């Protein structure tokens, strides 16, 4: 796993297509042919699981995820599925804990016979109230997964939205060495999220990232913090999300994306760009073409 692509705004919407993206089978070949080796598929399982015990996941939704996963694996892509946008767990961790663990038990059982190229990511961006419980809940989720998937790669990250600064608080079962540690990177936020409607207040549009030495040094220093933590704990790193929103100018987006990707690679950090064909998208689904400057920033010729 080296260079990946998130297929965002699709299965992590309450209903696929509601946020403008429906995953097409051909997307996986397009991604593979462009030079990527990994696809991360964010999934809002909580929108398709019963609210009461035993929290049964809708079988029709399982079939849809099966199809998407199989299309990805068919292209020989490392394929990551996660729990994404479990808003209830973030807001009410204690009340939602058993539902969270039940959902993972069902997912793990369902995919236990799938190839090893399918990876499980425990939860996207734990934050808020959940942070104080996260290490305990993570340990229990890993135990649940390991009952049926003793050898599968698990991906897990720290609280505070998978921020590098929270790595020092992350606790993992020491004996389980088949866990990759993820973090997300959107620094500087005033640049990467300018004009983002879901951010309140939204950073103003018109900010450029010039790539001055001090700007580059800041990014390198942050990535070095992650690397130092990983070396200390003997863990592999995965920058599971990074990207700059389309309200920023393309030259700045390309400059920032290229620098972050190369800086990660130089440090042995695998990555997955956020995301394929929506607000941060590197691919235009209408024209059926890659946005060439962004693609080349990610995968140089």
C-alpha positions in Angstrom: 0.0 0.0 0.0 1.6 3.2 -1.2 -0.6 5.6 -3.2 -4.4 5.6 -2.7 -7.6 7.3 -3.6 -10.7 7.9 -1.4 -14.0 7.4 -3.1 -15.8 10.0 -1.0 -19.3 11.4 -0.8 -20.8 8.1 -1.9 -21.4 5.3 0.6 -20.7 7.6 3.6 -23.8 9.7 2.6 -27.0 8.7 4.4 -28.1 7.3 1.0 -25.6 6.7 -1.8 -26.0 9.4 -4.4 -27.5 11.9 -2.0 -24.3 13.8 -2.0 -23.8 13.7 -5.7 -21.6 10.5 -6.1 -22.7 7.0 -7.0 -19.9 4.6 -7.3 -19.6 3.1 -10.8 -17.8 -0.2 -11.5 -15.4 1.4 -14.0 -14.1 3.8 -11.3 -11.8 1.1 -10.0 -10.1 0.4 -13.3 -9.7 4.1 -13.9 -8.0 4.5 -10.5 -5.8 1.4 -11.0 -4.8 2.4 -14.5 -3.8 5.9 -13.3 -1.2 4.3 -11.0 -2.9 4.0 -7.6 -2.7 0.8 -5.7 -5.2 1.5 -2.9 -8.8 2.6 -2.6 -10.4 3.7 0.6 -14.2 3.4 0.7 -15.9 5.5 3.5 -19.2 3.9 4.6 -22.0 5.2 6.9 -23.0 1.8 8.3 -25.0 3.5 11.0 -27.6 4.7 8.5 -28.3 1.1 7.5 -28.2 -0.6 11.0 -31.1 -1.0 13.3 -31.3 1.4 16.3 -32.2 -1.3 18.7 -30.4 -4.6 19.6 -29.1 -6.7 17.8 -28.5 -3.6 15.6 -28.9 -5.7 12.4 -27.3 -4.2 9.2 -29.7 -4.2 6.2 -28.8 -7.1 3.9 -29.5 -5.1 0.8 -26.9 -2.5 1.9 -24.4 -5.4 2.6 -25.0 -6.6 -0.9 -24.2 -3.2 -2.3 -21.0 -2.9 -0.3 -20.1 -6.4 -1.4 -20.3 -5.5 -5.0 -18.2 -2.3 -4.6 -15.5 -4.2 -2.6 -15.4 -7.0 -5.2 -15.0 -4.5 -8.0 -12.1 -3.0 -6.2 -10.4 -6.3 -5.4 -10.9 -7.4 -9.0 -8.5 -4.6 -10.0 -6.0 -5.9 -7.4 -6.3 -2.8 -5.3 -5.8 -2.8 -1.6 -9.3 -2.0 -0.4 -10.1 -0.2 2.8 -13.6 -0.1 4.3 -14.4 1.8 7.4 -17.1 3.1 9.7 -17.6 6.7 8.6 -19.9 9.5 10.0 -21.1 7.5 13.0 -22.5 10.8 14.4 -24.4 9.2 17.2 -21.3 7.5 18.6 -19.4 10.8 18.5 -22.2 12.6 20.4 -23.3 9.8 22.8 -20.4 7.3 23.1 -21.7 5.4 26.1 -25.2 5.0 24.7 -23.9 3.9 21.3 -21.0 1.7 22.3 -22.8 -1.7 22.0 -24.2 -0.7 18.7 -20.7 0.3 17.5 -19.3 -3.1 18.6 -22.2 -5.0 17.1 -21.8 -3.3 13.7 -18.1 -4.3 13.7 -19.0 -7.9 14.7 -21.4 -8.1 11.7 -18.9 -6.5 9.3 -16.1 -8.8 10.5 -18.2 -11.9 10.2 -19.5 -11.0 6.8 -16.1 -10.4 5.3 -14.0 -13.0 7.1 -13.5 -15.1 4.0 -12.6 -12.2 1.8 -9.0 -11.8 0.5 -6.3 -10.3 2.7 -6.2 -7.2 0.4 -9.4 -6.1 2.2 -8.5 -3.9 5.2 -10.7 -2.8 8.1 -10.5 0.8 9.4 -12.2 1.0 12.8 -13.6 4.5 12.7 -13.1 7.7 10.8 -12.0 10.7 12.8 -13.0 10.1 16.4 -13.4 13.4 18.1 -15.3 15.4 20.7 -16.8 13.5 23.7 -15.7 10.2 22.2 -12.0 11.1 22.7 -12.0 10.3 26.4 -13.3 6.8 25.7 -11.6 6.1 22.4 -8.7 4.0 23.5 -11.0 1.6 25.4 -13.6 1.4 22.6 -10.8 0.9 20.0 -9.3 -2.0 22.0 -12.7 -3.7 22.3 -13.5 -3.2 18.6 -10.1 -4.8 17.7 -10.9 -7.8 19.9 -14.3 -8.2 18.2 -12.7 -8.1 14.7 -9.9 -10.5 15.7 -12.4 -13.2 16.8 -13.3 -13.8 13.1 -10.4 -12.1 11.3 -7.2 -13.0 13.2 -4.9 -12.0 10.4 -6.6 -9.2 8.6 -4.9 -5.7 8.5 -6.7 -3.3 10.8 -6.3 0.5 10.4 -6.8 2.7 13.5 -6.1 6.3 14.3 -6.1 8.8 17.2 -8.8 11.1 18.4 -9.1 14.8 17.6 -10.1 14.0 14.1 -7.2 11.7 13.5 -4.8 14.6 14.1 -1.1 14.1 14.3 -1.1 15.9 17.6 -3.2 13.2 19.1 -0.9 10.3 18.2 0.8 10.6 21.6 -2.5 9.7 23.3 -3.2 6.7 21.1 -3.0 3.3 22.8 -2.9 0.1 20.8 -2.7 -3.6 21.9 1.0 -4.1 22.0 0.9 -7.7 21.0 -1.1 -7.0 17.8 1.5 -5.9 15.2 -0.9 -6.1 12.3 -2.3 -2.7 12.9 -1.5 0.3 10.6 -1.9 3.7 12.2 -3.7 6.4 10.2 -3.8 10.2 10.5 -5.4 12.9 8.3 -3.7 16.0 7.0 -5.4 19.2 6.0 -2.8 21.8 7.1 -3.1 24.8 6.8 -6.8 24.5 7.3 -7.4 28.1 6.1 -6.1 27.0 2.7 -7.4 23.4 2.3 -10.9 24.2 3.5 -11.5 27.7 2.1 -15.1 28.2 1.1 -16.2 24.8 2.5 -19.9 25.0 3.3 -19.8 22.4 6.0 -17.3 24.3 8.0 -18.6 27.1 10.4 -17.2 29.6 10.0 -15.9 28.8 6.6 -12.3 30.0 5.8 -12.5 32.9 3.3 -11.9 32.1 -0.4 -8.9 33.5 -2.2 -6.0 32.2 0.0 -3.0 30.8 -1.9 -0.5 28.3 -0.8 2.8 29.6 -2.3 5.1 26.9 -1.0 7.4 29.3 0.9 10.3 27.6 2.8 8.6 28.2 6.1 5.4 26.7 4.8 7.2 23.6 3.6 9.2 23.3 6.8 6.0 23.4 8.9 4.6 20.4 7.0 7.8 18.5 7.1 8.1 19.1 10.9 4.5 17.8 11.4 5.1 14.7 9.3 8.4 14.1 11.2 6.4 14.1 14.5 4.3 11.3 13.1 7.3 9.4 11.9 9.1 9.7 15.2 6.0 8.4 17.0 5.7 5.5 14.6 9.4 4.6 15.1 9.1 4.7 18.8 6.0 2.4 18.7 7.0 0.2 15.8 4.0 1.1 13.7 3.4 1.7 10.0 1.8 5.0 9.0 -1.0 5.8 6.6 -2.1 9.3 5.7 -5.6 8.2 5.1 -6.9 11.6 3.9 -5.3 14.8 2.6 -6.5 17.3 0.0 -7.4 20.9 -0.8 -11.0 21.9 -1.6 -11.9 23.1 -5.1 -12.6 26.7 -4.0 -8.8 27.2 -3.8 -7.0 28.1 -7.0 -5.7 25.1 -9.0 -2.1 26.2 -9.0 -2.0 26.3 -5.2 -3.8 23.0 -4.9 -1.3 21.3 -7.2 1.6 22.9 -5.4 0.3 21.8 -1.9 -0.8 18.4 -3.0 2.5 17.6 -4.7 4.5 18.7 -1.7 2.5 16.8 0.9 2.5 13.6 -1.2 6.2 13.7 -1.9 7.0 14.6 1.7 5.0 11.6 2.9 6.6 9.3 0.4 10.1 10.4 1.4 9.2 9.4 5.0 7.8 6.0 4.0 4.2 7.1 4.7 1.5 5.5 2.5 -1.3 7.9 1.5 -4.8 8.2 0.1 -6.0 11.5 -1.5 -9.4 13.0 -0.5 -11.0 12.4 -2.9 -11.9 11.0 -6.3 -14.7 12.9 -8.0 -16.5 15.4 -5.7 -15.6 18.7 -4.0 -11.9 17.9 -3.7 -12.0 15.6 -6.7 -9.0 14.8 -9.0 -11.4 13.2 -11.5 -14.2 14.9 -13.5 -17.1 12.4 -13.7 -18.9 14.5 -16.3 -16.1 14.6 -18.8 -14.8 11.3 -17.8 -11.3 12.7 -17.5 -8.7 13.2 -14.8 -7.9 16.8 -13.8 -4.4 16.3 -15.2 -2.6 18.8 -13.0 -3.9 17.2 -9.8 -3.3 13.7 -11.1 0.3 14.6 -11.9 0.7 16.2 -8.4 -0.3 12.8 -7.0 1.4 10.5 -9.5 4.2 12.2 -11.4 5.0 10.9 -14.9 
